[in-house]
């Protein structure tokens, strides 16, 4: 795929974000924010409870994470069963790391559980970065043989989201940018990993 065609992959998530910010009925932040964090920080004391639509985009993002993880996990097991052990290991490693990101997004590991034990977010995020770096170095030939431009785009968008989270936490205006970049980044991440899972397992013509 030529790099310009990556824009087509992002059309659907961009349309989702445009609908979130463009619709006049619901607070965009309520749709974007993580439900647990919204309840902890935004729910008024006298409120009867959170709205039913809280965190719709956040929960959709969790499903997208898991889509990429499952695609790579299934394809990796299939390749190992057919004797392609290195390619299988490549996809299983990608599935494991994507699963970690999905769990972090779902359970708030880096800014929930780890923060409870006084582990700075920068430490946890740095550990994630080292894991991905080790994955990238070990499987660099496989990554370079794929549409790695799409992976690079995902990394840039997710890095922008993480940077906002570290540098400007707790502000709604910056929160819009953080959640939007994260949604676009995880959509690109999922698209990349679903495509390599399909391309590495499709029958030869």
C-alpha positions as CSV (number, residue, x, y, z in Angstrom):
1,X,0.0,0.0,0.0
2,X,1.3,3.5,-0.8
3,X,1.6,5.7,2.3
4,X,-1.2,8.0,1.1
5,X,-3.6,5.1,1.2
6,X,-3.3,4.9,5.0
7,X,-5.7,7.8,5.1
8,X,-8.4,5.5,3.8
9,X,-7.9,3.2,6.8
10,X,-8.4,6.2,9.2
11,X,-11.5,7.4,7.5
12,X,-13.8,5.4,9.8
13,X,-12.2,6.4,13.1
14,X,-12.0,10.0,11.9
15,X,-15.7,9.8,11.1
16,X,-16.4,8.5,14.6
17,X,-14.5,11.3,16.2
18,X,-16.2,13.9,13.9
19,X,-19.6,12.5,14.9
20,X,-18.6,12.7,18.6
21,X,-17.5,16.4,18.4
22,X,-20.2,17.4,15.8
23,X,-23.3,16.1,17.4
24,X,-25.2,18.6,19.5
25,X,-26.9,16.4,22.1
26,X,-24.2,14.8,24.3
27,X,-21.1,16.0,26.0
28,X,-18.1,14.8,23.8
29,X,-16.0,14.3,26.9
30,X,-18.5,11.9,28.4
31,X,-18.4,9.8,25.2
32,X,-14.6,9.9,25.0
33,X,-13.5,9.5,28.6
34,X,-12.7,6.2,30.4
35,X,-15.9,5.3,32.4
36,X,-14.0,4.6,35.6
37,X,-12.0,7.9,35.5
38,X,-15.1,9.8,34.5
39,X,-17.1,8.5,37.5
40,X,-14.1,9.2,39.8
41,X,-13.5,12.7,38.6
42,X,-16.5,14.1,36.8
43,X,-19.6,12.6,38.5
44,X,-21.4,15.2,40.7
45,X,-22.0,14.1,44.3
46,X,-25.7,14.5,44.0
47,X,-26.0,12.7,40.6
48,X,-28.3,9.7,40.4
49,X,-25.6,7.9,38.5
50,X,-23.5,8.0,35.3
51,X,-25.3,8.2,31.9
52,X,-25.8,5.0,29.9
53,X,-23.6,6.3,27.1
54,X,-20.6,7.0,29.2
55,X,-17.3,6.0,27.6
56,X,-18.7,4.6,24.4
57,X,-15.7,5.6,22.3
58,X,-13.3,4.3,25.0
59,X,-15.1,0.9,25.1
60,X,-15.1,0.8,21.3
61,X,-11.3,1.4,21.5
62,X,-11.0,-1.6,23.8
63,X,-12.8,-3.8,21.3
64,X,-10.4,-2.6,18.6
65,X,-7.4,-3.4,20.6
66,X,-8.6,-7.0,21.2
67,X,-9.5,-7.4,17.5
68,X,-5.8,-6.9,16.6
69,X,-4.6,-9.1,19.4
70,X,-7.0,-12.0,18.5
71,X,-6.1,-11.7,14.8
72,X,-2.4,-12.0,15.5
73,X,-2.8,-14.7,18.1
74,X,-4.9,-16.9,15.8
75,X,-2.6,-16.3,12.8
76,X,0.5,-17.0,14.9
77,X,-0.9,-20.3,16.2
78,X,-1.8,-21.3,12.6
79,X,1.6,-20.5,11.3
80,X,3.4,-22.4,14.0
81,X,1.1,-25.4,13.3
82,X,2.2,-25.3,9.7
83,X,5.9,-25.2,10.5
84,X,6.4,-21.4,10.1
85,X,7.9,-21.1,13.5
86,X,9.6,-17.7,13.3
87,X,6.6,-16.0,11.6
88,X,4.3,-17.6,14.1
89,X,6.5,-16.3,17.0
90,X,6.4,-12.8,15.4
91,X,2.7,-12.7,15.4
92,X,2.3,-14.3,18.8
93,X,4.7,-11.7,20.2
94,X,2.6,-9.0,18.6
95,X,-0.5,-10.6,20.0
96,X,0.9,-10.6,23.5
97,X,2.0,-7.0,23.4
98,X,-1.3,-5.9,21.9
99,X,-3.1,-7.8,24.6
100,X,-1.1,-6.0,27.3
101,X,-2.1,-2.6,25.7
102,X,-5.7,-3.7,25.6
103,X,-5.6,-4.8,29.3
104,X,-4.0,-1.5,30.2
105,X,-6.7,0.5,28.4
106,X,-9.4,-1.6,30.0
107,X,-8.1,-1.9,33.5
108,X,-6.2,1.3,33.8
109,X,-3.0,-0.5,34.7
110,X,-0.5,2.3,34.2
111,X,-2.6,5.1,35.8
112,X,-4.7,2.9,38.2
113,X,-3.2,-0.2,39.7
114,X,0.5,0.9,39.2
115,X,-0.3,4.4,40.5
116,X,-1.9,2.8,43.6
117,X,1.5,1.2,44.3
118,X,3.2,4.5,43.7
119,X,4.8,3.4,40.5
120,X,5.1,6.6,38.2
121,X,3.4,6.4,34.9
122,X,6.6,7.2,33.1
123,X,8.2,4.0,34.6
124,X,5.3,1.8,33.4
125,X,5.1,3.5,30.0
126,X,8.9,3.1,29.7
127,X,8.6,-0.6,30.4
128,X,6.1,-0.9,27.7
129,X,8.4,1.0,25.3
130,X,11.3,-1.4,26.2
131,X,9.1,-4.4,25.5
132,X,8.1,-3.1,22.1
133,X,11.7,-2.1,21.3
134,X,12.8,-5.7,22.1
135,X,10.1,-7.0,19.9
136,X,11.0,-4.6,17.1
137,X,14.7,-5.5,17.3
138,X,14.2,-9.2,17.4
139,X,11.7,-9.2,14.5
140,X,13.1,-6.3,12.6
141,X,13.3,-8.3,9.3
142,X,9.7,-9.3,9.5
143,X,8.5,-5.8,10.4
144,X,10.5,-4.2,7.6
145,X,9.0,-6.7,5.1
146,X,5.5,-5.5,6.0
147,X,3.6,-2.2,5.6
148,X,5.6,-0.7,8.5
149,X,4.6,2.8,7.5
150,X,1.2,2.1,9.0
151,X,2.9,0.8,12.2
152,X,5.0,4.0,12.3
153,X,1.8,6.1,12.0
154,X,0.2,4.2,14.8
155,X,3.3,4.7,17.0
156,X,3.4,8.5,16.3
157,X,-0.3,8.8,17.2
158,X,0.0,6.7,20.4
159,X,3.1,8.6,21.4
160,X,1.3,11.9,21.0
161,X,-1.5,10.6,23.2
162,X,0.9,9.3,25.9
163,X,2.9,12.6,25.7
164,X,-0.3,14.6,26.4
165,X,-1.2,12.3,29.3
166,X,2.2,12.8,30.9
167,X,2.6,16.5,30.3
168,X,-0.9,17.9,30.7
169,X,-3.0,15.5,32.8
170,X,-6.4,16.4,34.2
171,X,-7.3,19.1,31.7
172,X,-10.4,18.6,29.5
173,X,-9.1,20.5,26.5
174,X,-5.9,18.5,26.4
175,X,-7.9,15.4,27.2
176,X,-9.8,15.7,23.9
177,X,-6.5,15.6,22.1
178,X,-5.2,12.7,24.2
179,X,-8.3,10.5,23.6
180,X,-8.6,11.4,19.9
181,X,-4.9,10.6,19.2
182,X,-5.2,7.4,21.1
183,X,-8.3,6.3,19.2
184,X,-6.7,7.1,15.9
185,X,-3.5,5.4,17.0
186,X,-5.1,2.2,18.2
187,X,-7.2,2.0,15.0
188,X,-4.0,2.2,12.9
189,X,-2.3,-0.3,15.2
190,X,-5.2,-2.7,14.8
191,X,-5.3,-2.2,11.0
192,X,-1.6,-2.9,10.7
193,X,-1.7,-6.1,12.7
194,X,-4.9,-7.4,11.1
195,X,-3.4,-6.9,7.7
196,X,-0.1,-8.7,8.5
197,X,-2.1,-11.6,10.1
198,X,-4.2,-11.9,6.9
199,X,-1.3,-11.4,4.5
200,X,0.9,-14.0,6.2
201,X,-1.8,-16.7,6.4
202,X,-3.6,-16.2,3.1
203,X,-3.2,-19.0,0.5
204,X,-0.6,-18.6,-2.1
205,X,-2.1,-17.8,-5.6
